[in-house]
């Protein structure tokens, strides 16, 4: 009586197929995680930039021309918020640019988001 079963070649081919499927699945999973992290960082950076712009808009005084940088802790991460207030041709207007940078595992932060806008001096009439 002859025994039935898989030959060594059949087992090796099956292992090869499963290995290829596992490699493809891990690559897709890795891409998904990378996309998720990018979207998360962009969302958090957008919120930080919007918050900073609104803080400037809500100030009592018209902002002076300046550039400042501050580090903040937000959503369990360290961020650098760089705010640049510059003159425009119109003396009652200021251009405000907020750049958000995220600290990575290694050293210097990388820019994630930028938001620009204009603020008018509410004390001046047009």
C-alpha positions, 0 to 999 in steps of 0.5 A: 500500500502506497502512502499519500502526502506532500512531497518536499518540493510541494512543501517548499513551493507552499512555503515560498508562496506563504512567504511572498504573501507575508512579505507583501502584507507586511509592506502594506502594513508598514505603508499604512502606519507611515501614512497614519503617522503623516496624517496625524502629524499634519493634523496636530500641526494644523491645530497648533498653527491655528491656535497660535494664529488665533492667540495673536488675533485675540491680543489686545495690542496690534502685534509688532514686527518680530520673530519668535520661537517657542517649544511646546508639549502637545499630544505627547510630543515636542513641537517648535512653534516659530512665529514671524510677524512682518510689515506690509505696504499697508501700515495698519496690516501685519503679515503673520506666518506660523511654522510648526516643526516636530522634534524627531528621535534624532536632534533637530526638528523638521517642519511639518506645517505652515500657516500665513495670514494677515491681521489688521489693527482694529484701532485704525479706521480704514 
